[in-house]
Amino acid sequence: MYDRILVPTDGSTETERAVEHAAELAAAHGANLHAVYVVNSATFAGLHMETSWEGVSEVLREEGESALDRVEDIAAGHGVAVTTTVLDGSPSKRIVEYAEGEDCDLVVMGTHGRGGIDRLLLGSVAEGVVRACSVPVLTVQVGDEEGEGSSAESEGNSAEAEGEDVPAEGSIT
């Protein structure tokens, strides 16, 4: 079903959840895994002219290489090889261009699930990719540890901890 899976990374530990998912899918389908890190140069457009863009660019590229090394480590744990690429530009635009240009079958990426004013002010790379990409996009909820796990899991664990009777999975009460 999938021959080429793309996983964008920003290098954060939260995004590793999406990387794990992409590596698992690639292993299950015998797919090639592609990983990209996008250096968003627009973020630094407001720097004073005294600031050396070359220095900033070099640091950002090193961060990207480090992030991609981590993707390779995670994928190796699943027996999957990775093609890695550092790109420059608008993250959502470059991810879409890469996915379509490399004939990827699926994009797997993390999303923080922000809504309301946070999404409006911060924007969403995942949303931009979902809206613009002709390739299917699978988003994986990432974020702080408090937000991880479903509320059903949390409720079940707290009920067990309090000694309440918890029905077995799949049983009817």
N, C-alpha and C positions, 0 to 999 in steps of 0.2 A: 504494500500500500504506500509506504514512504521509502524513497530512495535517497533523498537529500533533505536533511533537517537543518534549519538555521536557528541558532540561539545567540541573540545579542546579549552582551553583558556590560554592566557599568562598573564591574569590579567590586561591588558591595557584597557583603556576606549574605544579605537578604536575597540577592539575585541567584545565589547558589542553589536555591530551591528549584528555580526554573531550569538551571543547568543540569541538576540531577534528573529532573523529569525528561529533559531532552535526551540525555545520555541513555536513560532507561528505554525510551522509545526507539532510539537508534539501534540499541542492542537487540531489542525485541524484533525489529523489522529488518535487521541487517543493513541499515541505512548509513550513508556517509553523514557525518556531523560537521557542520560549518559553524564557526564562532566568529563574531565580529565585535569590535570595540570601536565606538565612534568618538573621535576627538571633536568636541563641539567648539570650534574656534569662535563662534559668534558670542559665546559667553564672555570672552576676554576682549571684545571689541572696544570696550570703554577704558582699557588700560592707558595710562599716560604714555606718551611717546618715549619717555626715558626708559620705560620697562622694555626689556629685550624680549620680543615675541619669540625669537629663536629659543631662548632659555625656557620660556613657558611651554612652548610647543614640545621641546625635548622632554620636559618633565611629564607632560600629558601622554606622550607616546610611551614613555617608560611605564607609566601607570597602566596603559592599555596592554602593553606586553606582559606585565605582571598579572593582570586580570585574565588574559588569554592563557597564560601558563597554568593558572588555577583551573580553568576549564579543561585543559589537557589532562591535569591530574585527576579530576573528577571523572572524565570520560574513560581514562585508562583503567579506573576501578571497575568499569563496566565492560572492558575489553573493546572499547571503541576508539578509533583514531579520529583526529580532528584536523580540519583545515582552518587555520586562523588568519585573520586579516584585521589590520588597523586601518580605519577609514577616517577621513576628515569631512566635516560639514554638519548639516542639520541631522541629528540622530534619526528621526522618523523617516526623513527623505532618503537618507543613505541606506537604511535598513531595507526599505521597500525596493530601492534600486538593486541592492545586492540580491535579495530574495528572488526578484524577477529575472535579473541578469544571469544568475547561476542556476536557474530552473529548479529552485527549491520546491519541495512538495508541501512543506509545513514550516511555519515560524513558531517557535516556542519562546515566550518571553514573560518576564515578571511584570506584575502591575501592583501598585500599592493600594489600588481600590479607593483612591481619594474621590470625594464628591464635593458638590457645592462650591463654595468660594475657594477652597484649596485647589481644586482642579482648575478652576477658572484662572487663578493667579499663577499657579505653578505649571499648568499645562500637563499633558500626558503624552509621553513618547508612545506608549502602548496604544493609546486611543488614535494617535496619528497614523500608526502602522495599520491598525484594524480598518480604519476608514479608507486608506489609500491603496492597500496591497491587494493584488489579485490572487495571491497565495493565501490559503487558509492560515489563520493565526490562532494559536492556542495560548491563552493567557493563564498564568499561574499566580495565585495570590501570594505576595511576599510582603514582608513588613516586620514590625517589631514582634517579639515573642508573645506578647499579650494577645495579639490579633491572630496568631497562628492557631490552627485547629478549629474544628467546627464547634458551634455552641452546643450541639448534641453531645459531642465527646466531652466537653467541659462539664456539662450538666451530669452526665453519667458518672464521671470520675468523682465529682463532688458528692453525689448521692451515695456512692460506694464508701467514700471516706467517712461519711456521717453514719454508716451502719444501716442505711435504709435498704429495703428490698428493691433490687433492680432486676427487671425482667431480663431473661436471657435473650440475646440477639435473635431476632426472627420469631420470638414467641408472641402469642396474642394474649393480652391481659384483659 
